[in-house]
Amino acid sequence: MSFIRCQKQLPIIYCYLKKMTFTAIDFETATGHPESACAVGIVTVEDGVITEEFYTLIQPPNNEYWYRNVMCHGIKPIETLEERTFDSHFPEIQKRLFGRKIVAHNESFDRNVLMKTMKYYGLYYDELEIAERWECTCRIYRAKGYKPANLKYCSDRNNIQLNHHEALSDARACAKLYLLK
C-alpha cells in the first residue's frame, strides 16, 4: 500500500483516503456489439466515501436486443422503447466522468463500451480527459489470488451485496472492492 504526503499536519490515513477519489462504472449491453449500451451505473467516491450514485436505462441503436443479453441482465426492449439514446444521456454521464480516475470490474469491456458508443454517436472520448486504461478490480483481485476473480465471487467473498448484472449494483460493488484493495 502506498501513501502520498499531503500536508504534515494531516494524518496519514487522510492522505490515503484522499487517493481514494474515483468513479466506478458499469455498462449493460443489449447485443454483442459494444455500442449497444442499454444501462449504465456510475458511483462517485470522494475521499473514500460514496457520495453519489447514478443509473439510467439507455435506448440502444434501433432498440435491438439479443435474447442471451436479456437473459443475463433482464432488461427488455419494451423498457427502453421510450428511453433516450446515449447521446442524449451523455451530458449527465460526462459530468460524472470528466477528469476522474475511472474504475470498472472488467475494465476492458466497460471502457470499450464507452469508447465505441461515444464513437457511434459522434462523441469524442478524448474530451472526457480520462486515462486510456482504467483501474480494474478484476485484475487487482486476480493478483491477490482470487479464483475466480469475477464480480460475484469477489463480492460474495467480501460480504458486498450484489444484484449481479444490474448496472448500478455492479458499479457499487466495484467501488467497494476498490476501496478494500
C-alpha positions in Angstrom: 0.0 0.0 0.0 1.4 3.4 -0.9 0.8 6.7 0.7 1.1 10.2 -0.5 2.3 13.1 1.6 -0.4 15.7 1.9 0.4 18.3 4.5 2.4 17.5 7.6 -0.4 18.2 10.0 -2.8 15.7 8.3 -2.9 12.1 9.5 -1.5 9.5 7.1 -4.9 7.8 6.8 -6.4 11.0 5.4 -3.7 11.1 2.8 -4.5 7.5 1.8 -8.3 8.3 1.6 -7.5 11.3 -0.5 -6.1 8.9 -3.1 -9.4 7.0 -2.9 -11.3 9.5 -5.0 -12.6 7.9 -8.2 -15.6 6.9 -10.2 -16.8 3.3 -10.7 -18.8 2.5 -13.8 -20.7 -0.5 -15.2 -22.5 -0.9 -18.5 -25.0 -3.5 -19.6 -25.4 -4.1 -23.4 -28.4 -5.1 -25.5 -26.4 -7.1 -28.0 -22.9 -8.4 -28.6 -22.0 -5.1 -30.1 -20.1 -2.7 -27.7 -22.1 0.3 -28.9 -25.4 -1.2 -27.7 -25.3 0.2 -24.2 -28.7 -0.2 -22.6 -27.9 0.7 -19.0 -25.2 2.4 -17.1 -24.4 2.7 -13.4 -22.0 5.2 -12.1 -20.8 5.5 -8.5 -18.8 8.6 -7.3 -16.3 8.2 -4.4 -14.7 11.2 -2.7 -12.0 10.6 -0.1 -13.1 7.0 0.4 -16.8 7.7 0.7 -19.5 7.0 -1.8 -21.1 10.4 -2.4 -23.3 9.9 -5.5 -24.9 7.1 -7.4 -26.3 7.5 -10.9 -28.3 5.0 -13.0 -30.2 5.2 -16.3 -31.6 3.0 -18.9 -30.5 3.8 -22.5 -32.2 3.0 -25.7 -29.7 1.1 -27.8 -29.4 1.6 -31.6 -32.7 0.5 -33.2 -33.8 -0.7 -29.7 -32.4 -4.1 -30.8 -31.8 -6.8 -28.1 -30.3 -10.2 -28.3 -32.1 -12.9 -26.3 -28.9 -14.0 -24.4 -28.3 -10.4 -23.2 -31.9 -10.1 -22.0 -31.5 -13.4 -20.1 -28.3 -12.0 -18.5 -29.4 -8.6 -17.3 -33.2 -8.8 -17.6 -33.7 -5.5 -19.5 -36.2 -5.9 -22.3 -36.8 -3.8 -25.4 -40.1 -2.5 -24.0 -38.3 -1.0 -21.1 -36.1 1.2 -23.3 -38.6 1.9 -26.1 -39.3 5.4 -24.7 -35.8 6.0 -23.2 -33.4 8.5 -24.7 -30.4 7.3 -26.7 -26.8 7.5 -25.3 -26.1 10.9 -26.9 -29.0 12.4 -25.0 -27.8 10.9 -21.7 -24.2 11.8 -22.4 -24.1 15.2 -20.6 -25.1 13.5 -17.3 -22.5 10.8 -17.9 -19.8 13.2 -18.9 -20.1 15.4 -15.8 -19.6 12.3 -13.6 -16.5 11.0 -15.6 -14.7 14.2 -16.7 -11.1 14.2 -15.5 -11.7 11.4 -13.0 -9.9 8.2 -12.1 -12.2 5.5 -13.6 -12.6 2.0 -12.1 -14.5 -0.9 -13.6 -14.5 -4.6 -12.7 -13.9 -5.7 -16.3 -12.3 -2.5 -17.4 -11.6 -3.5 -21.0 -15.3 -4.4 -21.5 -16.7 -1.2 -20.0 -14.0 1.1 -21.5 -14.7 -0.5 -24.9 -18.5 0.0 -24.5 -18.0 3.7 -23.6 -15.5 4.3 -26.4 -17.5 2.5 -29.1 -20.8 4.0 -28.0 -19.3 7.5 -28.0 -17.9 6.9 -31.5 -21.2 5.6 -32.7 -22.9 8.9 -31.7 -20.1 11.1 -32.9 -18.7 11.9 -29.5 -15.0 12.1 -28.7 -13.6 10.0 -25.9 -10.5 12.3 -25.5 -12.8 15.2 -24.4 -13.5 13.2 -21.2 -9.9 13.7 -20.1 -9.7 10.3 -18.5 -6.9 7.7 -18.7 -6.7 5.5 -21.7 -6.6 2.5 -19.4 -8.7 2.4 -16.2 -8.3 0.7 -12.9 -9.6 -2.9 -13.0 -10.9 -4.6 -9.8 -10.9 -8.0 -11.6 -7.2 -7.6 -12.3 -6.5 -6.4 -8.8 -8.3 -9.3 -7.1 -6.8 -11.9 -9.5 -3.4 -10.6 -8.5 -4.5 -11.1 -4.8 -5.1 -14.8 -5.6 -8.9 -14.8 -6.1 -10.0 -17.7 -8.2 -12.3 -16.9 -9.9 -12.0 -13.2 -9.9 -15.4 -12.4 -11.3 -17.6 -9.7 -9.7 -20.0 -12.2 -8.0 -17.2 -14.2 -6.3 -15.2 -11.2 -5.2 -18.4 -9.6 -3.8 -19.5 -12.7 -2.0 -16.1 -13.3 -0.5 -16.0 -9.7 0.8 -19.7 -9.7 2.0 -20.6 -7.0 -0.5 -24.3 -7.0 -1.5 -24.7 -7.6 -5.3 -27.7 -7.8 -7.6 -25.4 -9.0 -10.4 -25.9 -7.6 -13.9 -27.9 -4.6 -12.6 -25.5 -1.8 -13.7 -25.8 0.3 -10.5 -25.3 -2.6 -8.2 -22.3 -3.8 -10.2 -20.8 -0.3 -10.1 -21.4 0.0 -6.4 -19.8 -3.4 -5.7 -16.8 -2.5 -7.9 -16.4 0.7 -5.9 -16.5 -1.1 -2.6 -14.0 -3.7 -3.9 -11.6 -0.9 -5.0 -11.9 0.7 -1.6 -10.9 -2.6 0.0 -8.0 -3.3 -2.3 
